[in-house]
Amino acid sequence: MATKPGTGRILLKINHSTQDPEFSRRTWKLIKSAIREIHLQNASCLSFEELYRNAYNMVLHKHGEILYNKLKKMVDKHLKVVAQKVSSAVDEYFLSELNKSWIDHKTSMLMIRDILMYMDRTYVEQNKVHSVFELGLILFRDNVVHAPQIKDRLLKTLLSLVQKERAGEVIDRILIKNITQMLIDLGVNSKNVYIEDFEKPLLLTTASYYQGESQAFITTCSCPDYMKKVEICLKEELERVSHYLDNSTESKLREVCEKQLISNHMRTLIDMENSGLISMLKEDKIEDLKRMYNLFNRVSDGLNLMKEVISTYVKEIGKEIVMDEEKTKEQGTFFQSLLDLKDKYDHLLQFAFYNDKQFIHSIHQAFEHFINLNPKSPEYISLFIDEKLKKGLKGVSEEEVDIILDKILMLFRFIQEKDVFEKYYKQHLAKRLLLGRSVSDDAERNMISKLKTECGYQFTCKLEGMFTDMRLSVDTMTGFKEYIQKLQKPLPIDLNVHVLTTGFWPTQNTSNCILPRDILLCCETFKSYYLSNHIGRLLLWQTNMGTSEVKANFPSKTHELQVSSYQMVILLLFNDSPKLTFKEISDQTGIPLVDLKRNLQALINPKNKILDRESTNKTIEDSDVFNFNTKFKSKLYRVKVMAVVQKETPVEAQETREKVEEDRKHQIEASIVRIMKARKTMDHSNLVSEVLKQLQSRFVPNPIIVKKRIESLIEREYLERSKQDRKIYNYLA
């Protein structure tokens, strides 16, 4: 080596001996001898520095191709011998021999690569051929692994070992892991060898194996037992991946197993008699349902199938409840059954189905479907709330009250005709407030607050107005009592009046009954006082909504009777006559016949028999004669005579429905006007769609009715049809 000062370049002094024509032959001979020693595992006696220098010189002088080809030929020849040795190994040692040969070969190629490192960096890069180590992998693949006497035997051996492990035998997992890793390495930067030589056949045999196993399981096991076996199989297969298969095989193996074990038998599992999905639902088998959810969640459409079956079943169960005549006779039983059903499926959703939103939505749709099959559902839910707020929540803590009301509200959400519910709720609330039957004002206000949150201010404004009236009535009565004291003339009876705003309360236009003189005097006194303080108002007495406390002297004892205003009027007649006919009572009281019969029925009820009836008919007839029951006895001083609660008559139901329909017309028109005022111009289909959307929180409008209300608004010149297109409406200010 010599360096020219100042130039910064390195000059290589070439020994003329390297130009010897025999140079490449002699150099290869040295390298060949060294490779042979490496194959014989005698590398410790070699000088790798000298060998590297010789290989370096050979490549430097353009003999890289000779070196590469001679190496390839030599390794190829060596591996043919190796293949013969491997193929001659007995089955018991076949994989071990192959693994040993593979390890030895890799070790040899790493040493050879170190010797030929310069060739890798120059000749291989320039000529785009395989590196020394990659060449060794390819040659091992072609000469050993793909040798005709080895390839099929290797696959058969591997599959046999996997099958033995599935059968419960213990195998050498580390050895198999080494072999599968060898197949991956032999792919040279890809997994083609592993996939084609082993993975694909493994997946095929796995599918065949589990096809047979699943058929055997399905014919001998119940649904829960089958699923437990499937879980074990899937777990074992995934463990197999982690122990000796490539990670990329996991998803493919899982898909094959899930198809054979789950997808192909979903319907059969669900429909299994006495152990399928319906049976699990009936018996609240949380763990089994959770297991089915987890397994079916692994495959496409698995959860959809479960969801559909559950939804159909819930609809059937719910339909049985809402259409059960026995349950509907007792509204409390009817609605409690629905609450119990809701609690059951809320529990299942939380603990078996992980609160899956699709399952929640499906079950909610099922509830909405069957609850609205019974047109009386809005009335029944109001009656159920009425029962709870009268006495059902007595002694219950505030937190528990809140939970109960929330549960009721959940079912209320499913009712489509919320306006019908509002009608009945208003009637029932009125009775609770006026008769003082509410268990708690806080519970009442809590319920209204929840309804307000759910349906908006418009829904509850009248209900809140009823509470306002009750509060104002207390102030009014305080003022009235002060007014009476100033008159210095006490009233013959203690009168307590609730002043109700007509628009808030479900008042009825009933004919007033004929009140006794003393009571009429008290009423006129109150009327005079009230109108003097509220000029321009009109007072109408709702005698059908009042209550009274009457002292009754019986031979055995004096009792205080708590009765309705109608019952009080009836009883006072017996002060003047011990015996009266039904017609005489009717003529002297003026009480409507339906109400008169109801109240007389309560007075002759065996539980509190204040009056005697001479006939024994089940129903009250016009010819009946009534006597004051002088033999009446009770341990209680204060006796409560309840009015006979009767179901809503068809006529009353029809009247309620007509009122609802009339209110709906106004609501539909108001919605149309609101929309058109904002949009100015709109086509028919979009207008109807928007109206349905706005009103669905209260009821589901009939598109035909919406069309009629549009026509009515056009007639009254709120809207007009476009002259260009009759399906388009314009708003008229």
ZAMARGU-4260 file (C-alpha; in steps of 0.2 Angstrom, whole numbers, plus 5000, padded with zeros to 4 digits):
<rodrens>
0) 5000/5000/5000 | 5006/5017/4996 | 4998/5034/4999 | 5001/5050/4988 | 5003/5064/5001
5) 4989/5077/5000 | 4977/5068/4988 | 4967/5059/5001 | 4965/5043/4990 | 4970/5025/4994
10) 4980/5016/4981 | 4980/4997/4981 | 4996/4988/4977 | 4991/4972/4968 | 5002/4957/4970
15) 5006/4950/4952 | 5004/4933/4959 | 4985/4936/4960 | 4984/4937/4941 | 4989/4919/4940
20) 4976/4909/4930 | 4976/4896/4943 | 4972/4908/4956 | 4953/4905/4956 | 4955/4886/4956
25) 4968/4886/4971 | 4957/4898/4981 | 4941/4888/4978 | 4950/4873/4983 | 4955/4881/5000
30) 4937/4887/5003 | 4929/4871/4997 | 4940/4861/5010 | 4935/4873/5023 | 4916/4871/5019
35) 4918/4852/5020 | 4926/4854/5037 | 4911/4865/5042 | 4899/4852/5036 | 4909/4839/5046
40) 4907/4851/5061 | 4926/4853/5062 | 4926/4872/5060 | 4937/4875/5076 | 4953/4871/5066
45) 4949/4884/5053 | 4956/4902/5051 | 4941/4912/5046 | 4951/4928/5044 | 4962/4919/5030
50) 4947/4911/5022 | 4938/4928/5022 | 4953/4936/5014 | 4954/4922/5000 | 4935/4924/4996
55) 4938/4943/4996 | 4952/4942/4983 | 4942/4930/4973 | 4927/4941/4972 | 4938/4957/4970
60) 4945/4949/4954 | 4929/4946/4946 | 4927/4927/4951 | 4911/4930/4961 | 4900/4920/4949
65) 4912/4905/4950 | 4913/4906/4969 | 4893/4907/4970 | 4890/4893/4958 | 4903/4882/4965
70) 4896/4885/4983 | 4878/4881/4977 | 4884/4865/4969 | 4893/4859/4984 | 4879/4863/4996
75) 4866/4855/4985 | 4877/4839/4984 | 4879/4839/5003 | 4860/4841/5006 | 4856/4827/4995
80) 4866/4816/5007 | 4857/4824/5022 | 4840/4820/5014 | 4845/4802/5012 | 4850/4802/5030
85) 4833/4810/5036 | 4822/4799/5025 | 4831/4783/5032 | 4826/4788/5050 | 4813/4777/5058
90) 4796/4786/5061 | 4800/4788/5080 | 4816/4798/5076 | 4811/4806/5059 | 4806/4823/5066
95) 4821/4823/5077 | 4833/4819/5063 | 4825/4832/5052 | 4826/4845/5066 | 4845/4841/5069
100) 4849/4842/5051 | 4840/4859/5050 | 4850/4866/5065 | 4866/4859/5058 | 4863/4866/5041
105) 4858/4883/5048 | 4874/4883/5059 | 4885/4879/5044 | 4877/4892/5033 | 4880/4905/5046
110) 4899/4901/5046 | 4899/4900/5027 | 4890/4917/5026 | 4904/4924/5037 | 4917/4918/5025
115) 4908/4925/5010 | 4902/4941/5018 | 4911/4951/5004 | 4902/4941/4991 | 4886/4945/4999
120) 4889/4963/4999 | 4895/4965/4981 | 4892/4951/4969 | 4875/4946/4977 | 4869/4964/4977
125) 4875/4968/4960 | 4868/4953/4952 | 4851/4952/4962 | 4853/4934/4967 | 4850/4926/4984
130) 4862/4929/4998 | 4872/4915/5004 | 4861/4911/5019 | 4845/4913/5009 | 4853/4901/4996
135) 4856/4889/5009 | 4837/4890/5015 | 4831/4887/4997 | 4843/4872/4994 | 4838/4864/5011
140) 4819/4867/5006 | 4822/4859/4988 | 4834/4845/4993 | 4827/4840/5010 | 4810/4846/5015
145) 4803/4845/4997 | 4812/4828/4993 | 4799/4816/4987 | 4803/4803/5001 | 4802/4817/5015
150) 4788/4830/5010 | 4772/4819/5012 | 4780/4810/5027 | 4783/4826/5036 | 4765/4832/5033
155) 4758/4816/5038 | 4769/4815/5054 | 4764/4833/5059 | 4746/4830/5057 | 4747/4814/5066
160) 4755/4822/5081 | 4741/4836/5081 | 4728/4823/5081 | 4736/4813/5095 | 4736/4829/5105
165) 4718/4831/5102 | 4715/4814/5108 | 4723/4818/5124 | 4741/4811/5121 | 4756/4821/5126
170) 4767/4826/5112 | 4784/4835/5110 | 4777/4853/5107 | 4795/4860/5106 | 4800/4849/5092
175) 4784/4853/5082 | 4787/4871/5086 | 4805/4870/5079 | 4799/4861/5063 | 4785/4874/5060
180) 4797/4888/5062 | 4809/4879/5050 | 4794/4879/5037 | 4792/4898/5040 | 4811/4901/5038
185) 4811/4891/5022 | 4799/4903/5014 | 4813/4916/5013 | 4804/4932/5018 | 4786/4924/5016
190) 4776/4911/5024 | 4772/4902/5008 | 4781/4886/5012 | 4773/4885/5030 | 4755/4889/5022
195) 4756/4877/5007 | 4765/4863/5016 | 4757/4863/5032 | 4744/4876/5037 | 4731/4872/5023
200) 4731/4853/5025 | 4730/4857/5044 | 4715/4868/5042 | 4706/4855/5030 | 4709/4840/5043
205) 4704/4852/5057 | 4687/4855/5048 | 4684/4837/5045 | 4689/4832/5063 | 4677/4845/5071
210) 4663/4841/5059 | 4663/4823/5065 | 4666/4829/5083 | 4652/4842/5083 | 4640/4829/5076
215) 4644/4817/5090 | 4642/4831/5103 | 4625/4837/5096 | 4617/4820/5097 | 4623/4815/5114
220) 4623/4832/5124 | 4611/4845/5130 | 4613/4863/5123 | 4623/4869/5139 | 4634/4853/5139
225) 4638/4855/5120 | 4643/4873/5123 | 4655/4869/5137 | 4663/4856/5125 | 4665/4869/5112
230) 4673/4881/5124 | 4686/4868/5128 | 4689/4864/5110 | 4692/4882/5105 | 4703/4885/5120
235) 4714/4870/5116 | 4715/4875/5098 | 4721/4893/5103 | 4733/4885/5115 | 4740/4875/5100
240) 4743/4891/5091 | 4753/4898/5105 | 4763/4882/5108 | 4769/4877/5091 | 4759/4886/5077
245) 4762/4903/5069 | 4752/4917/5075 | 4745/4920/5058 | 4736/4903/5059 | 4726/4908/5074
250) 4712/4918/5065 | 4711/4905/5051 | 4710/4890/5064 | 4697/4899/5074 | 4686/4902/5059
255) 4687/4884/5054 | 4683/4878/5072 | 4669/4891/5074 | 4661/4886/5058 | 4661/4868/5062
260) 4657/4869/5080 | 4645/4884/5081 | 4639/4891/5064 | 4633/4874/5057 | 4623/4870/5073
265) 4616/4887/5079 | 4598/4883/5074 | 4599/4866/5081 | 4606/4872/5098 | 4593/4886/5099
270) 4579/4874/5096 | 4585/4860/5107 | 4570/4853/5117 | 4571/4856/5136 | 4589/4864/5135
275) 4589/4876/5120 | 4588/4895/5121 | 4569/4896/5126 | 4572/4884/5140 | 4587/4894/5146
280) 4576/4910/5146 | 4562/4902/5155 | 4573/4895/5169 | 4584/4911/5170 | 4600/4901/5166
285) 4612/4916/5167 | 4628/4907/5164 | 4622/4896/5150 | 4614/4912/5141 | 4631/4921/5143
290) 4640/4906/5136 | 4628/4906/5121 | 4630/4924/5119 | 4649/4923/5119 | 4650/4908/5107
295) 4637/4915/5095 | 4646/4932/5095 | 4661/4923/5087 | 4651/4920/5071 | 4642/4931/5058
300) 4623/4932/5061 | 4625/4922/5078 | 4619/4936/5089 | 4605/4941/5076 | 4598/4924/5077
305) 4598/4924/5096 | 4590/4942/5096 | 4576/4937/5084 | 4572/4921/5094 | 4572/4931/5110
310) 4561/4945/5103 | 4549/4932/5096 | 4548/4923/5112 | 4546/4939/5123 | 4532/4945/5111
315) 4523/4928/5114 | 4524/4929/5133 | 4519/4947/5133 | 4504/4944/5122 | 4498/4930/5134
320) 4499/4943/5148 | 4490/4957/5139 | 4477/4946/5131 | 4474/4936/5147 | 4456/4939/5152
325) 4459/4934/5170 | 4474/4946/5172 | 4465/4961/5163 | 4450/4959/5176 | 4463/4964/5189
330) 4473/4978/5182 | 4486/4977/5196 | 4490/4959/5192 | 4490/4963/5174 | 4503/4977/5176
335) 4513/4969/5189 | 4515/4954/5177 | 4522/4966/5164 | 4534/4974/5177 | 4540/4956/5183
340) 4543/4952/5165 | 4553/4968/5162 | 4563/4965/5178 | 4567/4948/5172 | 4574/4953/5155
345) 4583/4968/5162 | 4592/4956/5173 | 4596/4945/5158 | 4602/4960/5148 | 4614/4965/5161
350) 4621/4948/5167 | 4619/4937/5152 | 4620/4949/5137 | 4632/4962/5143 | 4619/4976/5140
355) 4621/4973/5121 | 4612/4989/5113 | 4605/4978/5099 | 4597/4966/5112 | 4590/4980/5122
360) 4583/4988/5107 | 4575/4972/5101 | 4567/4968/5118 | 4561/4985/5120 | 4553/4984/5103
365) 4545/4967/5108 | 4537/4976/5124 | 4531/4990/5113 | 4523/4978/5101 | 4513/4967/5114
370) 4509/4981/5126 | 4500/4991/5112 | 4490/4975/5107 | 4478/4979/5121 | 4469/4996/5119
375) 4466/4997/5138 | 4485/4997/5142 | 4485/5016/5144 | 4471/5015/5157 | 4479/5000/5166
380) 4495/5008/5168 | 4486/5023/5176 | 4476/5012/5187 | 4492/5003/5193 | 4500/5020/5197
385) 4484/5025/5206 | 4485/5009/5216 | 4503/5012/5221 | 4501/5031/5225 | 4486/5027/5236
390) 4493/5013/5247 | 4505/5003/5237 | 4520/5014/5242 | 4515/5016/5261 | 4530/5013/5272
395) 4542/5013/5257 | 4558/5023/5258 | 4561/5038/5245 | 4574/5028/5236 | 4563/5013/5234
400) 4549/5024/5228 | 4560/5032/5215 | 4565/5015/5209 | 4547/5009/5208 | 4541/5024/5198
405) 4556/5023/5186 | 4551/5005/5183 | 4533/5010/5179 | 4539/5024/5168 | 4550/5012/5158
410) 4534/5003/5153 | 4525/5019/5151 | 4538/5023/5137 | 4532/5008/5127 | 4514/5015/5126
415) 4510/5024/5110 | 4493/5032/5115 | 4501/5043/5129 | 4487/5055/5127 | 4474/5042/5132
420) 4485/5038/5147 | 4485/5057/5151 | 4465/5057/5151 | 4465/5042/5164 | 4479/5048/5174
425) 4470/5065/5176 | 4454/5057/5182 | 4464/5046/5195 | 4474/5060/5201 | 4459/5070/5204
430) 4451/5057/5215 | 4467/5055/5225 | 4469/5073/5228 | 4450/5077/5232 | 4448/5061/5243
435) 4464/5063/5251 | 4470/5046/5246 | 4488/5050/5241 | 4501/5041/5251 | 4512/5056/5249
440) 4512/5073/5240 | 4531/5070/5237 | 4528/5054/5228 | 4514/5062/5217 | 4526/5077/5213
445) 4540/5065/5209 | 4529/5055/5197 | 4523/5071/5188 | 4541/5077/5187 | 4546/5060/5179
450) 4532/5062/5166 | 4537/5080/5163 | 4555/5074/5159 | 4548/5061/5148 | 4535/5070/5138
455) 4538/5088/5141 | 4529/5103/5150 | 4513/5102/5139 | 4510/5084/5145 | 4510/5089/5163
460) 4505/5107/5164 | 4487/5103/5169 | 4492/5090/5181 | 4503/5103/5190 | 4488/5115/5189
465) 4478/5103/5199 | 4491/5104/5213 | 4491/5123/5212 | 4472/5122/5214 | 4473/5111/5230
470) 4486/5123/5237 | 4475/5139/5233 | 4460/5130/5240 | 4468/5129/5257 | 4471/5148/5257
475) 4453/5150/5251 | 4446/5140/5266 | 4456/5149/5278 | 4449/5165/5272 | 4431/5158/5272
480) 4433/5152/5290 | 4438/5170/5295 | 4423/5177/5285 | 4411/5165/5294 | 4418/5170/5311
485) 4415/5189/5307 | 4397/5184/5303 | 4395/5178/5321 | 4382/5165/5314 | 4390/5148/5313
490) 4385/5137/5299 | 4375/5121/5303 | 4388/5110/5295 | 4407/5111/5293 | 4410/5114/5275
495) 4426/5112/5266 | 4427/5117/5247 | 4440/5113/5234 | 4439/5126/5220 | 4444/5118/5204
500) 4449/5126/5188 | 4439/5119/5174 | 4453/5117/5161 | 4464/5108/5174 | 4452/5095/5181
505) 4442/5081/5173 | 4425/5089/5178 | 4409/5082/5171 | 4394/5091/5165 | 4382/5081/5177
510) 4366/5087/5184 | 4367/5093/5202 | 4358/5082/5214 | 4345/5090/5226 | 4355/5095/5241
515) 4347/5096/5259 | 4342/5113/5265 | 4356/5115/5277 | 4370/5110/5265 | 4362/5121/5252
520) 4363/5136/5264 | 4382/5133/5267 | 4385/5132/5248 | 4376/5148/5245 | 4386/5156/5259
525) 4403/5150/5252 | 4397/5156/5234 | 4393/5173/5241 | 4410/5174/5249 | 4420/5168/5235
530) 4412/5178/5221 | 4415/5194/5232 | 4433/5191/5231 | 4434/5184/5213 | 4423/5195/5202
535) 4417/5188/5185 | 4420/5169/5190 | 4407/5156/5188 | 4405/5142/5202 | 4397/5125/5197
540) 4395/5112/5211 | 4402/5095/5207 | 4392/5085/5219 | 4398/5069/5211 | 4416/5072/5217
545) 4413/5076/5235 | 4414/5067/5252 | 4405/5069/5268 | 4406/5063/5286 | 4389/5059/5294
550) 4385/5054/5312 | 4372/5040/5312 | 4363/5034/5328 | 4360/5016/5329 | 4352/5007/5344
555) 4368/4999/5348 | 4380/5013/5345 | 4383/5030/5337 | 4395/5029/5322 | 4403/5042/5311
560) 4401/5037/5293 | 4413/5042/5279 | 4403/5043/5263 | 4402/5051/5246 | 4391/5066/5244
565) 4378/5056/5235 | 4378/5043/5249 | 4376/5057/5262 | 4361/5064/5252 | 4353/5047/5251
570) 4356/5043/5270 | 4348/5060/5275 | 4332/5055/5267 | 4330/5041/5280 | 4329/5054/5294
575) 4311/5058/5288 | 4306/5040/5282 | 4312/5023/5288 | 4307/5015/5272 | 4310/5022/5254
580) 4308/5014/5236 | 4321/5016/5223 | 4310/5028/5213 | 4307/5039/5229 | 4325/5040/5232
585) 4328/5044/5214 | 4315/5058/5213 | 4320/5066/5230 | 4339/5066/5226 | 4340/5069/5207
590) 4356/5058/5207 | 4359/5051/5190 | 4352/5033/5189 | 4369/5025/5186 | 4377/5034/5200
595) 4362/5031/5212 | 4363/5012/5209 | 4382/5012/5212 | 4380/5021/5229 | 4365/5011/5235
600) 4375/4996/5231 | 4389/5002/5242 | 4376/5006/5256 | 4369/4988/5256 | 4386/4979/5254
605) 4387/4966/5268 | 4404/4973/5274 | 4396/4989/5279 | 4377/4986/5278 | 4370/5003/5282
610) 4354/5000/5273 | 4343/4984/5271 | 4335/4979/5254 | 4320/4969/5254 | 4324/4959/5238
615) 4338/4948/5235 | 4343/4952/5217 | 4361/4954/5213 | 4358/4970/5204 | 4347/4985/5210
620) 4330/4986/5202 | 4318/5000/5201 | 4306/4991/5211 | 4318/4988/5226 | 4313/4995/5243
625) 4326/5001/5256 | 4326/5002/5275 | 4338/5010/5287 | 4347/4995/5295 | 4345/4997/5314
630) 4354/4981/5317 | 4371/4988/5310 | 4386/4984/5321 | 4404/4988/5319 | 4419/4988/5331
635) 4425/5004/5324 | 4418/5021/5328 | 4423/5028/5311 | 4416/5018/5297 | 4422/5020/5279
640) 4408/5016/5266 | 4417/5015/5250 | 4409/5018/5233 | 4407/5002/5222 | 4421/5002/5210
645) 4415/4997/5193 | 4423/4995/5177 | 4421/5009/5164 | 4405/5006/5155 | 4406/5004/5136
650) 4397/5021/5135 | 4410/5029/5146 | 4424/5021/5137 | 4417/5028/5120 | 4415/5045/5128
655) 4433/5045/5133 | 4439/5039/5116 | 4429/5053/5108 | 4437/5066/5119 | 4454/5059/5115
660) 4450/5059/5096 | 4444/5077/5097 | 4459/5083/5107 | 4470/5074/5094 | 4462/5084/5080
665) 4467/5100/5088 | 4485/5094/5092 | 4487/5088/5073 | 4481/5105/5067 | 4492/5114/5079
670) 4507/5104/5073 | 4503/5107/5055 | 4502/5126/5058 | 4518/5126/5068 | 4527/5117/5054
675) 4520/5127/5040 | 4523/5144/5049 | 4542/5139/5050 | 4543/5132/5032 | 4530/5143/5023
680) 4530/5130/5009 | 4530/5111/5010 | 4524/5096/4999 | 4511/5084/5006 | 4522/5069/5010
685) 4535/5079/5019 | 4522/5088/5029 | 4513/5072/5035 | 4530/5064/5039 | 4535/5079/5050
690) 4518/5079/5059 | 4520/5061/5063 | 4537/5064/5069 | 4532/5079/5080 | 4517/5070/5088
695) 4524/5052/5090 | 4529/5056/5108 | 4510/5058/5113 | 4501/5046/5100 | 4504/5039/5083
700) 4493/5049/5071 | 4483/5041/5057 | 4490/5049/5040 | 4472/5049/5034 | 4466/5060/5049
705) 4481/5071/5046 | 4476/5073/5028 | 4458/5078/5034 | 4465/5091/5046 | 4475/5099/5032
710) 4459/5100/5021 | 4450/5108/5036 | 4464/5121/5038 | 4463/5125/5019 | 4445/5128/5021
715) 4448/5139/5035 | 4461/5148/5025 | 4476/5144/5036 | 4484/5135/5021 | 4482/5135/5002
720) 4487/5124/4988 | 4500/5129/4976 | 4493/5134/4959 | 4507/5125/4951 | 4507/5109/4960
725) 4492/5104/4971 | 4503/5092/4982 | 4512/5108/4988 | 4504/5119/5002 | 4508/5137/5006
730) 4506/5145/5023 | 4494/5160/5024 | 4499/5172/5037
</rodrens>
